[in-house]
Amino acid sequence: MERMIPVKVTVAVGRKSVPIDDVQNQKVVSALRQAARDVGVRLAQAKCPTHDQGPTNVRLHFDSSGSGDLKYESCCEELGKAISKLV
């Protein structure tokens, strides 16, 4: 089984941001959950070469046009560089 980091997903609905669980359209929810799984699997491979840590508090926000914005906590800039090679 693949390792996966949990990814919190929010979506812009009108002018507010809501958790994916509050979205009514199940086709949209299914697609966004799949995107979150894909990101979680990729990020599980990321390790900081200096601190041997991965990203934490991973968040994925989709705006009203469907564009995603990935945010996470990292130990240092080197982890960010490792992540940018994976995503």
N, C-alpha and C positions, 0 to 999 in steps of 0.2 A: 504494500500500500504506500502511496506517495505521502511524503510529509507535506504539511500545509500549515501556514501561519493563519490565524483567524483574521479576517478583514471585516471591519465595520463599514457598512454601506449606507450612505444617505443620498437622497434624491431631491432636486429642486422641484417643488410643486407650487406654481405661481411664484410668489415672492418669498416663500419660506422653504426651509430645508427639513425634510422628514426622514425618519428611519425607513428602511426598505419594507419593514413589516406593516407600515401604514399605507403602502401603495396598493391600490385596488386591482389594477390590471395585472393578472397573473402571467401573461406573456412577457410583460415588461419585467416583472419580478424574477421570472425564470432566467431571462437573459442577463439581468444584473447580477444575480447570484452566481451564474456561470462565470461571468467576468471576474467576480470577487474570488471564486475558487481558482481560476487561472492565475490571478495575481498572487494569491496565497501560496500556490505551489511553486511559482517562480521565485518568490521572495524567501521561501524556505531554504533555497540553495545559497542565499547571500550570507556571507560571513565576513566580518571585518578582519583583514589580514593582521592587524595590530592587536585587537582585543578578543578575537575569536567569538564575537557576538553577532547576532542577527538583528534585524529591525524589530521594534516593538510598537504597540499602539498604532497599528496600520489602519488607515482610513481611506476610503475611496468614495468620492462625491461626484455624482453625475448632475450636470446642469440641465436646463430645460431643452437644450439642443442635443443632449446625449453625450456630450464630451465629458470624459472622466478626469478627475484631479486626484492624484495619489499623494498622500501625506503619511509620514511615519516618524518615529523617534529613532535616532541612531546615536551610537556612542561617539562617533567622530566623522570627519569628512571622508575618511577612507572607506567606511561602510557605504556612504552615499555614492562613491565612485563605483564600488562593486555592484550596487543595486542598478545604477544607470546602465551597466553592461548587460543586465538581465531583462530589463523591462523595455 
